[in-house]
Amino acid sequence: MKAFNTMSRAVRFGSLMMVAGLGMSGLAHAQDDSKGTVTLAYVEWASEVASTNVVRAVLEDMGYDVKMSSLSAAAMWQAVAYGDADGMVAAWLPTTHKNYYEQTKDKVVDLGANLDGTKLGLVVPAYTDIDSIEQLDDKADSYGGEIIGIDPGAGLMGLTEDVIDDYGLQGDVKLRSGSGATMTAALKSAIQNHEDIVVTGWTPHWMFSRWDLKYLDDPKNVYGDAEHINTIVRQGLEEDMPAVYEFLDNFHWTPEQMGEVMLMNQKEGSDPYENAQKWVDEHPDVVKEWTADIQG
């Protein structure tokens, strides 16, 4: 389990005060003004990095300190279920995280979708002469017989293992695990060299704005139909932090809005937290919809 990222907006402000010569008293005052600490769990997917940082920025504007915990998908669900995290905005349902939800549903509170219209599947460059998962076995030589995946604990990887079994690809096709970053790096390299490649993909993702890509048909529907991303919180949050609970319950945005933040995050040297703050500052009407009627 990676350490919590404790660089909240309040701490950054306090650090600046210290640099300016105002000393530890300024930092202590900034922390004393906090309404409490909220811990958000997330997975290192481009979509969840974007959404969790936006939620963090809004909560800090509401007066809370926020810690972000980057975890595997399984650990993320467990953290919320057992109270190590207050919530997450990264639950892909009903298919990708189905097993995690089934294991923890009696210990968490599902606040419903915060984003609709997601998709999972195998993705190739548009120029690739493969259109269906059924063709992967016969054309394995063209792409090296590897499906480039992401972190091994991701629900998408489990579904892809099912794809390999259900389509009878066990002999010539292997699934290679890695991370979201290594997957997109491999995709970028292949496209630059006009080579074929097969990767695990999902929408929303910035790669569809960067390159001309296509999903492979899935006639067996192993990846399922369109999904939604839900907000899940720990039991007791509504009583402990009603304003936080209400904001998380109100939080909902579109794939296009999420895509704006994800594209900002792809600029070299940019910081996802700073990009989220910028997006929040530039979209006050959206933020108002999430927070306008919250008391306290």
Residue, then its C-alpha position, 0 to 999 in steps of 0.5 A: m500500500k503506497a503512502f498517503n499523499t498528504m500535500s493538501r492545499a492547506v499544507r501547501f499554503g502553510s509551507l508558503m507562509m513558512v518560506a515567507g518568514l511567518g514561521m510555524s505559527g502560520l502553519a498551525h493556524a492553517q491546520d487549525d482552520s481545517k474542518g477535518t481530514v478526508t481520505l480518498a482512495y483511488v487507482e492510478w488510472a488516468s480517469e481516476v487521477a483526474s476525478t479524485n484530484v478534482v474532488r480533492a480540490v473542491l473539498e479543500d475549498m470547502g475547508y477540509d484537509v484531504k489525503m489521497s491514497s493510491l492503491s490497487a483496485a482490490a485494496m481500494w475497495q478494502a480500504v473503504a470497506y474497513g474505514d481506512a479511507d472515507g470514500m472513492v470516486a473510482a468504482w467501475l460498475p456493474t462489470t469491471h469491479k463486480n467481484y470487489y463490490e460483491q465482496t464488500k457491498d455490506k460494508v460500504v455505501d454506494l452513492g450511485a454514478n458520478l459518470d455515465g458512458t464508459k466502455l472497456g475492451l481491447v484497443v488497436p490503432a485504426y490502421t490495424d487490419i484486425d477488427s474483432i477479438e476473434q481474429l487475434d489468434d490467426k493474426a498473432d504474428s502481426y502484433g507479437g502475440e501480446i496484449i499489453g495490459i495495465d496493473p495486474g489487480a485491475g478488473l479490466m485485467g481479469l476480464t481480459e484473462d476471461v477473453i483469452d479463455d473464452y475465445g480460445l487464445q491461450g496458445d498464441v496470445k499472452l497478456r502482459s501486465g504493467s501499468g496505465a503508463t506503460m500501456t500508453a507508452a507502448l501504444k505511443s511507440a507502436i504508432q510512431n513506428h506504424e506497428d500493430i499493437v493490442v492494448t487493454g483500453w477504456t473510455p474515458h481515456w485521453m489516448f482516444s483524443r491523442w490517436d486514431l484508435k478503435y475497439l475490437d468487436d467483442p461478439k461474446n460480450v465478455y467485456g459487457d455493455a457500457e458501464h458507469i463510474n460510481t462513488i462509494v463511501r464508508q459506512g458512517l460517513e454521513e453521520d461523521m461528515p455530513a457535508v462531505y457525504e452530501f458533496l460526494d453524493n452530488f458529484h457527477w460530471t460528463p466524459e467530456q469534462m473528465g477528458e478536459v482534465m485528463l488532457m491537461n494532465q498529459k502535458e509534460g511537467s504538469d501536475p494533476y493536482e494543480n490541473a484539477q485546481k485550475w479546472v475547478d477555478e474555471h468551472p464555478d457553475v459546475v462546482k456550484e451544482w455540487t456544493a450550493d445547498i450544502q450546510g456546514 
